[in-house]
Structures are given as structure tokens and as C-alpha cells.
Amino acid sequence: MMSEKIVKSRHAGDTVILTVPKNSDIPDDTEFRVHQDADGTIVYRPLKKATDDLWSDPKLDDYDYPEILSQEFQDLGYNPREVPPVGK
């Protein structure tokens, strides 16, 4: 964890800028979700990259997708892919 630093906000157009010290170990192009608490505390939470591969999760290796799909069709009582669309 980096030592505490004091930064000052500044305006640039319609944006308020808060600088982050270089030694903060934040990779370039990191996106954050930001919100401000009622007491004025500003919280930045890093977003997961869109490049995260859902299928690389080892918990899904033994997941029986055809069985789950078959169960969903049974629960519905029909296969939605076999029913012609209705309407415009």
C-alpha cells in the first residue's frame, strides 16, 4: 500500500480532476466505477476488463450444458427454437 498523499481537485471543462500518485501501482487504461457517499467520501472501484474470459473458469469444465438445456425445455414444456414466431 502506498503512503498517504494529499492531492487537490481541479477543473478542466466540465470535469473535476483528482490526480493519482504514480506510485499507486494502477495499470494504464484501468476503468473505475465511482460514487460519492453521503459524507463526501469518494470511492473508486476498478472494473473487470471486458476481456475476462468466462469460459476459462475451471468450475465450468464439468458443467453439462446439453443436460441443463434439456431440463430448461422440459420446464418450459416446449423447445422455443421449434416454435414459429408470432406477430410482426
PyMOL Python script that loads the backbone (N, CA, C, O; Angstrom):
from pymol import cmd

cmd.read_pdbstr("""\
ATOM      1  N   MET A   1       0.853  -1.178   0.000  1.00  0.00           N
ATOM      2  CA  MET A   1       0.000   0.000   0.000  1.00  0.00           C
ATOM      3  C   MET A   1       0.895   1.235   0.000  1.00  0.00           C
ATOM      4  O   MET A   1       1.910   1.284   0.695  1.00  0.00           O
ATOM      5  N   MET A   2       0.503   2.227  -0.787  1.00  0.00           N
ATOM      6  CA  MET A   2       1.312   3.443  -0.865  1.00  0.00           C
ATOM      7  C   MET A   2       1.077   4.326   0.347  1.00  0.00           C
ATOM      8  O   MET A   2       0.046   4.233   1.013  1.00  0.00           O
ATOM      9  N   SER A   3       2.039   5.174   0.619  1.00  0.00           N
ATOM     10  CA  SER A   3       1.866   6.097   1.740  1.00  0.00           C
ATOM     11  C   SER A   3       0.835   7.159   1.363  1.00  0.00           C
ATOM     12  O   SER A   3       0.608   7.417   0.181  1.00  0.00           O
ATOM     13  N   GLU A   4       0.230   7.755   2.341  1.00  0.00           N
ATOM     14  CA  GLU A   4      -0.819   8.743   2.125  1.00  0.00           C
ATOM     15  C   GLU A   4      -0.259  10.007   1.481  1.00  0.00           C
ATOM     16  O   GLU A   4       0.785  10.511   1.895  1.00  0.00           O
ATOM     17  N   LYS A   5      -0.950  10.514   0.476  1.00  0.00           N
ATOM     18  CA  LYS A   5      -0.568  11.744  -0.216  1.00  0.00           C
ATOM     19  C   LYS A   5      -1.762  12.684  -0.202  1.00  0.00           C
ATOM     20  O   LYS A   5      -2.906  12.244  -0.091  1.00  0.00           O
ATOM     21  N   ILE A   6      -1.500  13.941  -0.313  1.00  0.00           N
ATOM     22  CA  ILE A   6      -2.560  14.942  -0.433  1.00  0.00           C
ATOM     23  C   ILE A   6      -2.609  15.399  -1.880  1.00  0.00           C
ATOM     24  O   ILE A   6      -1.591  15.787  -2.452  1.00  0.00           O
ATOM     25  N   VAL A   7      -3.798  15.352  -2.469  1.00  0.00           N
ATOM     26  CA  VAL A   7      -3.996  15.826  -3.831  1.00  0.00           C
ATOM     27  C   VAL A   7      -5.062  16.907  -3.808  1.00  0.00           C
ATOM     28  O   VAL A   7      -5.845  16.999  -2.862  1.00  0.00           O
ATOM     29  N   LYS A   8      -5.089  17.720  -4.844  1.00  0.00           N
ATOM     30  CA  LYS A   8      -6.039  18.816  -4.921  1.00  0.00           C
ATOM     31  C   LYS A   8      -6.861  18.660  -6.195  1.00  0.00           C
ATOM     32  O   LYS A   8      -6.312  18.391  -7.263  1.00  0.00           O
ATOM     33  N   SER A   9      -8.166  18.827  -6.085  1.00  0.00           N
ATOM     34  CA  SER A   9      -9.016  18.733  -7.263  1.00  0.00           C
ATOM     35  C   SER A   9      -8.827  19.985  -8.122  1.00  0.00           C
ATOM     36  O   SER A   9      -8.490  21.062  -7.631  1.00  0.00           O
ATOM     37  N   ARG A  10      -9.059  19.798  -9.432  1.00  0.00           N
ATOM     38  CA  ARG A  10      -9.008  20.936 -10.347  1.00  0.00           C
ATOM     39  C   ARG A  10     -10.041  20.727 -11.438  1.00  0.00           C
ATOM     40  O   ARG A  10     -10.457  19.598 -11.700  1.00  0.00           O
ATOM     41  N   HIS A  11     -10.449  21.799 -12.067  1.00  0.00           N
ATOM     42  CA  HIS A  11     -11.444  21.747 -13.137  1.00  0.00           C
ATOM     43  C   HIS A  11     -10.766  21.773 -14.493  1.00  0.00           C
ATOM     44  O   HIS A  11      -9.769  22.466 -14.695  1.00  0.00           O
ATOM     45  N   ALA A  12     -11.322  21.008 -15.414  1.00  0.00           N
ATOM     46  CA  ALA A  12     -10.923  21.041 -16.821  1.00  0.00           C
ATOM     47  C   ALA A  12     -12.208  20.894 -17.616  1.00  0.00           C
ATOM     48  O   ALA A  12     -12.712  19.784 -17.788  1.00  0.00           O
ATOM     49  N   GLY A  13     -12.736  21.999 -18.098  1.00  0.00           N
ATOM     50  CA  GLY A  13     -14.018  21.971 -18.794  1.00  0.00           C
ATOM     51  C   GLY A  13     -15.126  21.617 -17.823  1.00  0.00           C
ATOM     52  O   GLY A  13     -15.288  22.267 -16.790  1.00  0.00           O
ATOM     53  N   ASP A  14     -15.892  20.582 -18.156  1.00  0.00           N
ATOM     54  CA  ASP A  14     -16.997  20.142 -17.297  1.00  0.00           C
ATOM     55  C   ASP A  14     -16.576  19.009 -16.360  1.00  0.00           C
ATOM     56  O   ASP A  14     -17.430  18.313 -15.813  1.00  0.00           O
ATOM     57  N   THR A  15     -15.269  18.819 -16.170  1.00  0.00           N
ATOM     58  CA  THR A  15     -14.755  17.701 -15.399  1.00  0.00           C
ATOM     59  C   THR A  15     -13.971  18.187 -14.191  1.00  0.00           C
ATOM     60  O   THR A  15     -13.251  19.183 -14.262  1.00  0.00           O
ATOM     61  N   VAL A  16     -14.117  17.480 -13.092  1.00  0.00           N
ATOM     62  CA  VAL A  16     -13.270  17.706 -11.920  1.00  0.00           C
ATOM     63  C   VAL A  16     -12.223  16.604 -11.933  1.00  0.00           C
ATOM     64  O   VAL A  16     -12.560  15.425 -12.042  1.00  0.00           O
ATOM     65  N   ILE A  17     -10.967  16.978 -11.824  1.00  0.00           N
ATOM     66  CA  ILE A  17      -9.867  16.022 -11.911  1.00  0.00           C
ATOM     67  C   ILE A  17      -9.222  15.837 -10.548  1.00  0.00           C
ATOM     68  O   ILE A  17      -8.882  16.807  -9.871  1.00  0.00           O
ATOM     69  N   LEU A  18      -9.058  14.569 -10.149  1.00  0.00           N
ATOM     70  CA  LEU A  18      -8.291  14.199  -8.966  1.00  0.00           C
ATOM     71  C   LEU A  18      -7.113  13.369  -9.463  1.00  0.00           C
ATOM     72  O   LEU A  18      -7.311  12.337 -10.103  1.00  0.00           O
ATOM     73  N   THR A  19      -5.912  13.803  -9.180  1.00  0.00           N
ATOM     74  CA  THR A  19      -4.749  13.057  -9.641  1.00  0.00           C
ATOM     75  C   THR A  19      -4.484  11.872  -8.733  1.00  0.00           C
ATOM     76  O   THR A  19      -4.844  11.876  -7.556  1.00  0.00           O
ATOM     77  N   VAL A  20      -3.851  10.860  -9.300  1.00  0.00           N
ATOM     78  CA  VAL A  20      -3.460   9.676  -8.547  1.00  0.00           C
ATOM     79  C   VAL A  20      -1.944   9.597  -8.616  1.00  0.00           C
ATOM     80  O   VAL A  20      -1.382   9.604  -9.711  1.00  0.00           O
ATOM     81  N   PRO A  21      -1.268   9.521  -7.478  1.00  0.00           N
ATOM     82  CA  PRO A  21       0.197   9.450  -7.497  1.00  0.00           C
ATOM     83  C   PRO A  21       0.695   8.263  -8.320  1.00  0.00           C
ATOM     84  O   PRO A  21       0.085   7.193  -8.327  1.00  0.00           O
ATOM     85  N   LYS A  22       1.807   8.473  -9.008  1.00  0.00           N
ATOM     86  CA  LYS A  22       2.365   7.466  -9.913  1.00  0.00           C
ATOM     87  C   LYS A  22       2.708   6.160  -9.201  1.00  0.00           C
ATOM     88  O   LYS A  22       2.606   5.091  -9.803  1.00  0.00           O
ATOM     89  N   ASN A  23       3.108   6.225  -7.944  1.00  0.00           N
ATOM     90  CA  ASN A  23       3.500   5.007  -7.226  1.00  0.00           C
ATOM     91  C   ASN A  23       2.304   4.219  -6.688  1.00  0.00           C
ATOM     92  O   ASN A  23       2.468   3.394  -5.789  1.00  0.00           O
ATOM     93  N   SER A  24       1.116   4.460  -7.220  1.00  0.00           N
ATOM     94  CA  SER A  24      -0.084   3.770  -6.754  1.00  0.00           C
ATOM     95  C   SER A  24      -0.256   2.383  -7.365  1.00  0.00           C
ATOM     96  O   SER A  24      -1.146   1.638  -6.956  1.00  0.00           O
ATOM     97  N   ASP A  25       0.580   2.027  -8.336  1.00  0.00           N
ATOM     98  CA  ASP A  25       0.532   0.708  -8.987  1.00  0.00           C
ATOM     99  C   ASP A  25      -0.791   0.425  -9.687  1.00  0.00           C
ATOM    100  O   ASP A  25      -1.259  -0.714  -9.691  1.00  0.00           O
ATOM    101  N   ILE A  26      -1.390   1.440 -10.275  1.00  0.00           N
ATOM    102  CA  ILE A  26      -2.607   1.247 -11.064  1.00  0.00           C
ATOM    103  C   ILE A  26      -2.185   1.115 -12.523  1.00  0.00           C
ATOM    104  O   ILE A  26      -1.563   2.030 -13.062  1.00  0.00           O
ATOM    105  N   PRO A  27      -2.510  -0.007 -13.181  1.00  0.00           N
ATOM    106  CA  PRO A  27      -2.129  -0.177 -14.578  1.00  0.00           C
ATOM    107  C   PRO A  27      -2.817   0.859 -15.475  1.00  0.00           C
ATOM    108  O   PRO A  27      -3.914   1.329 -15.172  1.00  0.00           O
ATOM    109  N   ASP A  28      -2.158   1.201 -16.573  1.00  0.00           N
ATOM    110  CA  ASP A  28      -2.761   2.104 -17.555  1.00  0.00           C
ATOM    111  C   ASP A  28      -4.062   1.518 -18.069  1.00  0.00           C
ATOM    112  O   ASP A  28      -4.234   0.299 -18.109  1.00  0.00           O
ATOM    113  N   ASP A  29      -4.972   2.390 -18.460  1.00  0.00           N
ATOM    114  CA  ASP A  29      -6.274   2.022 -19.047  1.00  0.00           C
ATOM    115  C   ASP A  29      -7.194   1.274 -18.087  1.00  0.00           C
ATOM    116  O   ASP A  29      -8.123   0.602 -18.536  1.00  0.00           O
ATOM    117  N   THR A  30      -6.963   1.372 -16.791  1.00  0.00           N
ATOM    118  CA  THR A  30      -7.865   0.766 -15.824  1.00  0.00           C
ATOM    119  C   THR A  30      -9.115   1.628 -15.714  1.00  0.00           C
ATOM    120  O   THR A  30      -9.014   2.844 -15.553  1.00  0.00           O
ATOM    121  N   GLU A  31     -10.285   1.017 -15.798  1.00  0.00           N
ATOM    122  CA  GLU A  31     -11.544   1.748 -15.664  1.00  0.00           C
ATOM    123  C   GLU A  31     -12.081   1.547 -14.257  1.00  0.00           C
ATOM    124  O   GLU A  31     -11.913   0.489 -13.650  1.00  0.00           O
ATOM    125  N   PHE A  32     -12.734   2.596 -13.750  1.00  0.00           N
ATOM    126  CA  PHE A  32     -13.260   2.566 -12.393  1.00  0.00           C
ATOM    127  C   PHE A  32     -14.729   2.962 -12.380  1.00  0.00           C
ATOM    128  O   PHE A  32     -15.176   3.787 -13.177  1.00  0.00           O
ATOM    129  N   ARG A  33     -15.465   2.358 -11.461  1.00  0.00           N
ATOM    130  CA  ARG A  33     -16.822   2.814 -11.133  1.00  0.00           C
ATOM    131  C   ARG A  33     -16.630   3.727  -9.934  1.00  0.00           C
ATOM    132  O   ARG A  33     -15.928   3.367  -8.989  1.00  0.00           O
ATOM    133  N   VAL A  34     -17.245   4.906  -9.960  1.00  0.00           N
ATOM    134  CA  VAL A  34     -17.030   5.882  -8.893  1.00  0.00           C
ATOM    135  C   VAL A  34     -18.368   6.314  -8.313  1.00  0.00           C
ATOM    136  O   VAL A  34     -19.345   6.504  -9.038  1.00  0.00           O
ATOM    137  N   HIS A  35     -18.394   6.464  -7.010  1.00  0.00           N
ATOM    138  CA  HIS A  35     -19.575   7.053  -6.363  1.00  0.00           C
ATOM    139  C   HIS A  35     -19.111   7.856  -5.151  1.00  0.00           C
ATOM    140  O   HIS A  35     -18.014   7.667  -4.626  1.00  0.00           O
ATOM    141  N   GLN A  36     -19.983   8.747  -4.737  1.00  0.00           N
ATOM    142  CA  GLN A  36     -19.675   9.589  -3.584  1.00  0.00           C
ATOM    143  C   GLN A  36     -20.680   9.290  -2.484  1.00  0.00           C
ATOM    144  O   GLN A  36     -21.890   9.366  -2.696  1.00  0.00           O
ATOM    145  N   ASP A  37     -20.167   8.949  -1.308  1.00  0.00           N
ATOM    146  CA  ASP A  37     -21.011   8.666  -0.157  1.00  0.00           C
ATOM    147  C   ASP A  37     -21.619   9.952   0.382  1.00  0.00           C
ATOM    148  O   ASP A  37     -21.177  11.049   0.039  1.00  0.00           O
ATOM    149  N   ALA A  38     -22.635   9.813   1.229  1.00  0.00           N
ATOM    150  CA  ALA A  38     -23.322  10.969   1.805  1.00  0.00           C
ATOM    151  C   ALA A  38     -22.375  11.863   2.598  1.00  0.00           C
ATOM    152  O   ALA A  38     -22.588  13.071   2.698  1.00  0.00           O
ATOM    153  N   ASP A  39     -21.315  11.257   3.168  1.00  0.00           N
ATOM    154  CA  ASP A  39     -20.373  12.057   3.955  1.00  0.00           C
ATOM    155  C   ASP A  39     -19.296  12.723   3.093  1.00  0.00           C
ATOM    156  O   ASP A  39     -18.406  13.390   3.620  1.00  0.00           O
ATOM    157  N   GLY A  40     -19.376  12.544   1.756  1.00  0.00           N
ATOM    158  CA  GLY A  40     -18.418  13.174   0.848  1.00  0.00           C
ATOM    159  C   GLY A  40     -17.282  12.265   0.426  1.00  0.00           C
ATOM    160  O   GLY A  40     -16.488  12.635  -0.440  1.00  0.00           O
ATOM    161  N   THR A  41     -17.185  11.083   1.018  1.00  0.00           N
ATOM    162  CA  THR A  41     -16.131  10.141   0.653  1.00  0.00           C
ATOM    163  C   THR A  41     -16.332   9.688  -0.793  1.00  0.00           C
ATOM    164  O   THR A  41     -17.427   9.278  -1.178  1.00  0.00           O
ATOM    165  N   ILE A  42     -15.263   9.768  -1.589  1.00  0.00           N
ATOM    166  CA  ILE A  42     -15.311   9.326  -2.986  1.00  0.00           C
ATOM    167  C   ILE A  42     -14.682   7.944  -3.055  1.00  0.00           C
ATOM    168  O   ILE A  42     -13.564   7.735  -2.586  1.00  0.00           O
ATOM    169  N   VAL A  43     -15.408   7.007  -3.642  1.00  0.00           N
ATOM    170  CA  VAL A  43     -14.949   5.626  -3.717  1.00  0.00           C
ATOM    171  C   VAL A  43     -14.778   5.233  -5.186  1.00  0.00           C
ATOM    172  O   VAL A  43     -15.714   5.347  -5.976  1.00  0.00           O
ATOM    173  N   TYR A  44     -13.578   4.771  -5.547  1.00  0.00           N
ATOM    174  CA  TYR A  44     -13.287   4.268  -6.888  1.00  0.00           C
ATOM    175  C   TYR A  44     -13.111   2.759  -6.791  1.00  0.00           C
ATOM    176  O   TYR A  44     -12.308   2.272  -5.995  1.00  0.00           O
ATOM    177  N   ARG A  45     -13.863   2.017  -7.606  1.00  0.00           N
ATOM    178  CA  ARG A  45     -13.726   0.565  -7.643  1.00  0.00           C
ATOM    179  C   ARG A  45     -13.340   0.165  -9.061  1.00  0.00           C
ATOM    180  O   ARG A  45     -14.041   0.516 -10.011  1.00  0.00           O
ATOM    181  N   PRO A  46     -12.228  -0.568  -9.222  1.00  0.00           N
ATOM    182  CA  PRO A  46     -11.827  -0.964 -10.571  1.00  0.00           C
ATOM    183  C   PRO A  46     -12.840  -1.918 -11.187  1.00  0.00           C
ATOM    184  O   PRO A  46     -13.362  -2.808 -10.516  1.00  0.00           O
ATOM    185  N   LEU A  47     -13.113  -1.717 -12.484  1.00  0.00           N
ATOM    186  CA  LEU A  47     -13.992  -2.612 -13.228  1.00  0.00           C
ATOM    187  C   LEU A  47     -13.171  -3.754 -13.773  1.00  0.00           C
ATOM    188  O   LEU A  47     -11.994  -3.592 -14.095  1.00  0.00           O
ATOM    189  N   LYS A  48     -13.794  -4.903 -13.874  1.00  0.00           N
ATOM    190  CA  LYS A  48     -13.113  -6.021 -14.516  1.00  0.00           C
ATOM    191  C   LYS A  48     -13.067  -5.742 -16.007  1.00  0.00           C
ATOM    192  O   LYS A  48     -14.013  -5.198 -16.577  1.00  0.00           O
ATOM    193  N   LYS A  49     -11.985  -6.111 -16.621  1.00  0.00           N
ATOM    194  CA  LYS A  49     -11.817  -5.900 -18.064  1.00  0.00           C
ATOM    195  C   LYS A  49     -12.824  -6.756 -18.820  1.00  0.00           C
ATOM    196  O   LYS A  49     -13.136  -7.873 -18.407  1.00  0.00           O
ATOM    197  N   ALA A  50     -13.327  -6.232 -19.922  1.00  0.00           N
ATOM    198  CA  ALA A  50     -14.256  -6.961 -20.776  1.00  0.00           C
ATOM    199  C   ALA A  50     -13.582  -8.163 -21.415  1.00  0.00           C
ATOM    200  O   ALA A  50     -14.257  -9.041 -21.953  1.00  0.00           O
ATOM    201  N   THR A  51     -12.263  -8.209 -21.361  1.00  0.00           N
ATOM    202  CA  THR A  51     -11.537  -9.321 -21.955  1.00  0.00           C
ATOM    203  C   THR A  51     -11.521 -10.543 -21.040  1.00  0.00           C
ATOM    204  O   THR A  51     -10.989 -11.585 -21.422  1.00  0.00           O
ATOM    205  N   ASP A  52     -12.098 -10.433 -19.831  1.00  0.00           N
ATOM    206  CA  ASP A  52     -12.168 -11.602 -18.957  1.00  0.00           C
ATOM    207  C   ASP A  52     -12.932 -12.701 -19.691  1.00  0.00           C
ATOM    208  O   ASP A  52     -14.016 -12.465 -20.223  1.00  0.00           O
ATOM    209  N   ASP A  53     -12.368 -13.884 -19.714  1.00  0.00           N
ATOM    210  CA  ASP A  53     -12.950 -14.993 -20.449  1.00  0.00           C
ATOM    211  C   ASP A  53     -13.783 -15.859 -19.514  1.00  0.00           C
ATOM    212  O   ASP A  53     -13.237 -16.591 -18.688  1.00  0.00           O
ATOM    213  N   LEU A  54     -15.093 -15.778 -19.643  1.00  0.00           N
ATOM    214  CA  LEU A  54     -15.999 -16.570 -18.822  1.00  0.00           C
ATOM    215  C   LEU A  54     -15.680 -18.062 -18.915  1.00  0.00           C
ATOM    216  O   LEU A  54     -15.773 -18.785 -17.923  1.00  0.00           O
ATOM    217  N   TRP A  55     -15.307 -18.513 -20.098  1.00  0.00           N
ATOM    218  CA  TRP A  55     -15.118 -19.939 -20.332  1.00  0.00           C
ATOM    219  C   TRP A  55     -13.796 -20.456 -19.779  1.00  0.00           C
ATOM    220  O   TRP A  55     -13.555 -21.663 -19.794  1.00  0.00           O
ATOM    221  N   SER A  56     -12.939 -19.568 -19.293  1.00  0.00           N
ATOM    222  CA  SER A  56     -11.679 -20.031 -18.714  1.00  0.00           C
ATOM    223  C   SER A  56     -11.833 -20.405 -17.245  1.00  0.00           C
ATOM    224  O   SER A  56     -10.859 -20.810 -16.610  1.00  0.00           O
ATOM    225  N   ASP A  57     -13.037 -20.276 -16.697  1.00  0.00           N
ATOM    226  CA  ASP A  57     -13.284 -20.621 -15.298  1.00  0.00           C
ATOM    227  C   ASP A  57     -13.304 -22.139 -15.151  1.00  0.00           C
ATOM    228  O   ASP A  57     -14.162 -22.799 -15.737  1.00  0.00           O
ATOM    229  N   PRO A  58     -12.375 -22.706 -14.381  1.00  0.00           N
ATOM    230  CA  PRO A  58     -12.325 -24.165 -14.253  1.00  0.00           C
ATOM    231  C   PRO A  58     -13.575 -24.775 -13.628  1.00  0.00           C
ATOM    232  O   PRO A  58     -13.823 -25.968 -13.798  1.00  0.00           O
ATOM    233  N   LYS A  59     -14.370 -23.976 -12.906  1.00  0.00           N
ATOM    234  CA  LYS A  59     -15.606 -24.505 -12.314  1.00  0.00           C
ATOM    235  C   LYS A  59     -16.598 -24.911 -13.398  1.00  0.00           C
ATOM    236  O   LYS A  59     -17.515 -25.686 -13.128  1.00  0.00           O
ATOM    237  N   LEU A  60     -16.433 -24.402 -14.623  1.00  0.00           N
ATOM    238  CA  LEU A  60     -17.365 -24.717 -15.704  1.00  0.00           C
ATOM    239  C   LEU A  60     -16.926 -25.918 -16.535  1.00  0.00           C
ATOM    240  O   LEU A  60     -17.642 -26.327 -17.449  1.00  0.00           O
ATOM    241  N   ASP A  61     -15.766 -26.486 -16.234  1.00  0.00           N
ATOM    242  CA  ASP A  61     -15.244 -27.596 -17.034  1.00  0.00           C
ATOM    243  C   ASP A  61     -16.177 -28.805 -17.053  1.00  0.00           C
ATOM    244  O   ASP A  61     -16.317 -29.454 -18.089  1.00  0.00           O
ATOM    245  N   ASP A  62     -16.808 -29.116 -15.942  1.00  0.00           N
ATOM    246  CA  ASP A  62     -17.653 -30.302 -15.857  1.00  0.00           C
ATOM    247  C   ASP A  62     -19.144 -29.969 -15.923  1.00  0.00           C
ATOM    248  O   ASP A  62     -19.979 -30.797 -15.560  1.00  0.00           O
ATOM    249  N   TYR A  63     -19.475 -28.790 -16.374  1.00  0.00           N
ATOM    250  CA  TYR A  63     -20.860 -28.355 -16.462  1.00  0.00           C
ATOM    251  C   TYR A  63     -21.506 -29.028 -17.669  1.00  0.00           C
ATOM    252  O   TYR A  63     -20.977 -28.932 -18.776  1.00  0.00           O
ATOM    253  N   ASP A  64     -22.628 -29.702 -17.481  1.00  0.00           N
ATOM    254  CA  ASP A  64     -23.292 -30.451 -18.553  1.00  0.00           C
ATOM    255  C   ASP A  64     -24.326 -29.542 -19.242  1.00  0.00           C
ATOM    256  O   ASP A  64     -25.511 -29.558 -18.910  1.00  0.00           O
ATOM    257  N   TYR A  65     -23.840 -28.757 -20.204  1.00  0.00           N
ATOM    258  CA  TYR A  65     -24.720 -27.788 -20.883  1.00  0.00           C
ATOM    259  C   TYR A  65     -25.896 -28.433 -21.609  1.00  0.00           C
ATOM    260  O   TYR A  65     -27.018 -27.944 -21.483  1.00  0.00           O
ATOM    261  N   PRO A  66     -25.684 -29.513 -22.365  1.00  0.00           N
ATOM    262  CA  PRO A  66     -26.842 -30.132 -23.031  1.00  0.00           C
ATOM    263  C   PRO A  66     -27.908 -30.593 -22.036  1.00  0.00           C
ATOM    264  O   PRO A  66     -29.102 -30.466 -22.307  1.00  0.00           O
ATOM    265  N   GLU A  67     -27.488 -31.127 -20.890  1.00  0.00           N
ATOM    266  CA  GLU A  67     -28.446 -31.585 -19.882  1.00  0.00           C
ATOM    267  C   GLU A  67     -29.229 -30.402 -19.305  1.00  0.00           C
ATOM    268  O   GLU A  67     -30.443 -30.489 -19.116  1.00  0.00           O
ATOM    269  N   ILE A  68     -28.532 -29.299 -19.027  1.00  0.00           N
ATOM    270  CA  ILE A  68     -29.196 -28.104 -18.490  1.00  0.00           C
ATOM    271  C   ILE A  68     -30.197 -27.556 -19.512  1.00  0.00           C
ATOM    272  O   ILE A  68     -31.308 -27.171 -19.147  1.00  0.00           O
ATOM    273  N   LEU A  69     -29.805 -27.520 -20.791  1.00  0.00           N
ATOM    274  CA  LEU A  69     -30.697 -27.038 -21.845  1.00  0.00           C
ATOM    275  C   LEU A  69     -31.918 -27.939 -21.963  1.00  0.00           C
ATOM    276  O   LEU A  69     -33.042 -27.453 -22.093  1.00  0.00           O
ATOM    277  N   SER A  70     -31.701 -29.249 -21.919  1.00  0.00           N
ATOM    278  CA  SER A  70     -32.807 -30.197 -21.978  1.00  0.00           C
ATOM    279  C   SER A  70     -33.762 -29.981 -20.803  1.00  0.00           C
ATOM    280  O   SER A  70     -34.980 -30.013 -20.978  1.00  0.00           O
ATOM    281  N   GLN A  71     -33.216 -29.762 -19.614  1.00  0.00           N
ATOM    282  CA  GLN A  71     -34.042 -29.523 -18.428  1.00  0.00           C
ATOM    283  C   GLN A  71     -34.856 -28.238 -18.586  1.00  0.00           C
ATOM    284  O   GLN A  71     -36.024 -28.188 -18.200  1.00  0.00           O
ATOM    285  N   GLU A  72     -34.235 -27.201 -19.154  1.00  0.00           N
ATOM    286  CA  GLU A  72     -34.970 -25.942 -19.374  1.00  0.00           C
ATOM    287  C   GLU A  72     -36.136 -26.157 -20.331  1.00  0.00           C
ATOM    288  O   GLU A  72     -37.221 -25.620 -20.106  1.00  0.00           O
ATOM    289  N   PHE A  73     -35.931 -26.939 -21.405  1.00  0.00           N
ATOM    290  CA  PHE A  73     -37.008 -27.218 -22.353  1.00  0.00           C
ATOM    291  C   PHE A  73     -38.127 -28.002 -21.667  1.00  0.00           C
ATOM    292  O   PHE A  73     -39.306 -27.763 -21.926  1.00  0.00           O
ATOM    293  N   GLN A  74     -37.752 -28.942 -20.788  1.00  0.00           N
ATOM    294  CA  GLN A  74     -38.767 -29.700 -20.053  1.00  0.00           C
ATOM    295  C   GLN A  74     -39.563 -28.772 -19.136  1.00  0.00           C
ATOM    296  O   GLN A  74     -40.784 -28.886 -19.037  1.00  0.00           O
ATOM    297  N   ASP A  75     -38.870 -27.859 -18.471  1.00  0.00           N
ATOM    298  CA  ASP A  75     -39.540 -26.921 -17.570  1.00  0.00           C
ATOM    299  C   ASP A  75     -40.507 -26.023 -18.343  1.00  0.00           C
ATOM    300  O   ASP A  75     -41.597 -25.717 -17.860  1.00  0.00           O
ATOM    301  N   LEU A  76     -40.100 -25.603 -19.550  1.00  0.00           N
ATOM    302  CA  LEU A  76     -40.965 -24.760 -20.382  1.00  0.00           C
ATOM    303  C   LEU A  76     -42.118 -25.559 -20.975  1.00  0.00           C
ATOM    304  O   LEU A  76     -43.211 -25.029 -21.175  1.00  0.00           O
ATOM    305  N   GLY A  77     -41.873 -26.827 -21.253  1.00  0.00           N
ATOM    306  CA  GLY A  77     -42.883 -27.660 -21.888  1.00  0.00           C
ATOM    307  C   GLY A  77     -42.760 -27.653 -23.402  1.00  0.00           C
ATOM    308  O   GLY A  77     -43.574 -28.282 -24.079  1.00  0.00           O
ATOM    309  N   TYR A  78     -41.781 -26.971 -23.949  1.00  0.00           N
ATOM    310  CA  TYR A  78     -41.548 -26.943 -25.397  1.00  0.00           C
ATOM    311  C   TYR A  78     -40.132 -26.420 -25.660  1.00  0.00           C
ATOM    312  O   TYR A  78     -39.469 -25.883 -24.773  1.00  0.00           O
ATOM    313  N   ASN A  79     -39.697 -26.598 -26.909  1.00  0.00           N
ATOM    314  CA  ASN A  79     -38.410 -26.059 -27.336  1.00  0.00           C
ATOM    315  C   ASN A  79     -38.670 -24.743 -28.067  1.00  0.00           C
ATOM    316  O   ASN A  79     -39.251 -24.763 -29.152  1.00  0.00           O
ATOM    317  N   PRO A  80     -38.265 -23.610 -27.516  1.00  0.00           N
ATOM    318  CA  PRO A  80     -38.563 -22.326 -28.159  1.00  0.00           C
ATOM    319  C   PRO A  80     -37.964 -22.197 -29.554  1.00  0.00           C
ATOM    320  O   PRO A  80     -38.422 -21.372 -30.345  1.00  0.00           O
ATOM    321  N   ARG A  81     -36.957 -22.989 -29.867  1.00  0.00           N
ATOM    322  CA  ARG A  81     -36.362 -22.920 -31.206  1.00  0.00           C
ATOM    323  C   ARG A  81     -37.253 -23.591 -32.256  1.00  0.00           C
ATOM    324  O   ARG A  81     -37.075 -23.366 -33.454  1.00  0.00           O
ATOM    325  N   GLU A  82     -38.196 -24.402 -31.818  1.00  0.00           N
ATOM    326  CA  GLU A  82     -39.070 -25.111 -32.746  1.00  0.00           C
ATOM    327  C   GLU A  82     -40.425 -24.436 -32.913  1.00  0.00           C
ATOM    328  O   GLU A  82     -41.259 -24.918 -33.679  1.00  0.00           O
ATOM    329  N   VAL A  83     -40.656 -23.349 -32.225  1.00  0.00           N
ATOM    330  CA  VAL A  83     -41.946 -22.653 -32.297  1.00  0.00           C
ATOM    331  C   VAL A  83     -41.783 -21.450 -33.228  1.00  0.00           C
ATOM    332  O   VAL A  83     -40.892 -20.626 -33.024  1.00  0.00           O
ATOM    333  N   PRO A  84     -42.646 -21.345 -34.253  1.00  0.00           N
ATOM    334  CA  PRO A  84     -42.523 -20.197 -35.162  1.00  0.00           C
ATOM    335  C   PRO A  84     -42.886 -18.901 -34.449  1.00  0.00           C
ATOM    336  O   PRO A  84     -43.771 -18.895 -33.593  1.00  0.00           O
ATOM    337  N   PRO A  85     -42.211 -17.794 -34.794  1.00  0.00           N
ATOM    338  CA  PRO A  85     -42.533 -16.511 -34.164  1.00  0.00           C
ATOM    339  C   PRO A  85     -43.937 -16.049 -34.514  1.00  0.00           C
ATOM    340  O   PRO A  85     -44.459 -16.363 -35.584  1.00  0.00           O
ATOM    341  N   VAL A  86     -44.539 -15.300 -33.601  1.00  0.00           N
ATOM    342  CA  VAL A  86     -45.885 -14.787 -33.790  1.00  0.00           C
ATOM    343  C   VAL A  86     -45.804 -13.251 -33.776  1.00  0.00           C
ATOM    344  O   VAL A  86     -45.077 -12.673 -32.968  1.00  0.00           O
ATOM    345  N   GLY A  87     -46.534 -12.614 -34.652  1.00  0.00           N
ATOM    346  CA  GLY A  87     -46.537 -11.153 -34.681  1.00  0.00           C
ATOM    347  C   GLY A  87     -45.748 -10.615 -35.861  1.00  0.00           C
ATOM    348  O   GLY A  87     -45.363 -11.356 -36.766  1.00  0.00           O
ATOM    349  N   LYS A  88     -45.516  -9.317 -35.831  1.00  0.00           N
ATOM    350  CA  LYS A  88     -44.824  -8.672 -36.958  1.00  0.00           C
ATOM    351  C   LYS A  88     -43.345  -8.959 -36.927  1.00  0.00           C
ATOM    352  O   LYS A  88     -42.608  -8.497 -37.798  1.00  0.00           O
TER     353      LYS A  88
END
""", "prot")
cmd.dss("prot")
cmd.show_as("cartoon", "prot")
cmd.util.cbc("prot")
cmd.orient("prot")
